[in-house]
């Protein structure tokens, strides 16, 4: 879910903290990517039609592999150095949010059954997407693929977005790429939305700068975290009737959630029973992340050509010629990236950012994922 309404709140109240950049402007940049978010989008869109999905000969879904393979090649060809971060064990405080998601999937499954019985194609399409869940197998498949491609993988001890933010704060990557805004609450210095969108959508990358956010909102980092909790986050319910703008006004007026609660009109605003905002605050300020330099020694290497052919072609039914051509693209991209980084020491970098022209960035609905990624040669699974 992320932080409710944070993009619009920042667009309206801290516009200088946001800038639009071209996808190509991140040439040579190391970017930490929230893997689960990407896999989820691939499962929803790539090769899907109603309840049908791409599969290999064994009937195992391959949409996530096809999407991850094509999207990562696009990043590499643009000269970027992605590192994918995978979720570990979710914190106990997220159990409530996960239970809500499970309930919604159960409702969607029931709705899908009714839609299939009524042969309502529109509802079949809608409900089938709502039943999607990223599994351990999906994650393991993508980890294996990325390592074969020579792209580093980080397995977070807990929340991937917290680990992404930690990598960014440590200077190991330039920015964090995701669609959920939690990374900013975890303190990521630079945050990118729409980097992982397909080129067909033609949406510019939106870059957020946390230091400028704090400056424009005139808040400390602690106050910004409280603002995000009040707006609504994954760890606890928010106070009904308090959205982002009201939360901002209250934080500016009172400085902290504790002071707000002391002065809040209890008749107008109902505070949830046993509201664990302090624990949520602690998770944002002191998340469980790995800081081991050996574990976080990010290395981009040449692709394992034989391993990729075995995994994608032999085991998952991808087209052999297309995989071979894709491997050549990876090799060429890595050579290009290395040359570009050396040249960057001698040439000034052009400023390709443009000022914000609108108040709200488009919401990424995951539609329109690259429809040309037909590399799998997979079958449709009903």
Buried (B, 14 or more C-beta within 10 A) or exposed (E): EBBBBBBBBBBBBBBEBBBBBEBEBBBBBBBBBBBBBBBBBBBBBBBBEBBBBBBBEEEBBBBBBBBBBBBBBBBBBBBBBBBBBBBBEEBEBBEEBEEEEEEEBEEBEEBBEEBBEEEBEEBBBBBBBBBBEBEEEBBEBBBBBBBBBBBBBBBBBBBBBBBBBBBBBEEBBBBBBBBBBBBBBBBBBBBBBBBBBBEEBEBBBBBBBBEBBBEBBEBEBBBBBBBBBBBBBBBBBBBEEBBBBBBBEBBEEBBBBEBBBEEBEEEEBEBEEEBBBEEBBBBBEEBBBBEEEEEBEBEBEEBBBEBBBEBBBEBBBBBEEBBEEBBEBBBEBBEBBEEEBEEEEEEEEEEBBEEBEEEEBBEBEBEBBBEEBBBBBBBEBE
